[in-house]
Amino acid sequence: MKRKTVGGDERDAFTRVSRRHTTWKPGEVKKLKERANRRERRAARRELAA
């Protein structure tokens, strides 16, 4: 399943091609992934509760 990205930074961080051409600060990609995972988990919880 593909992730729905909120912004360009997330798209760059999650795709291999863009990630090779973009430089990231230490921990920056991890933070983006944590936020995306949290957003996905929240959406799944809301879907199950409804």
Buried (B, 14 or more C-beta within 10 A) or exposed (E): EEEEBEEEBBBBBBEEEEBEEBEBEEEEBEEBBEEBEEBEEEEEEEEEEE
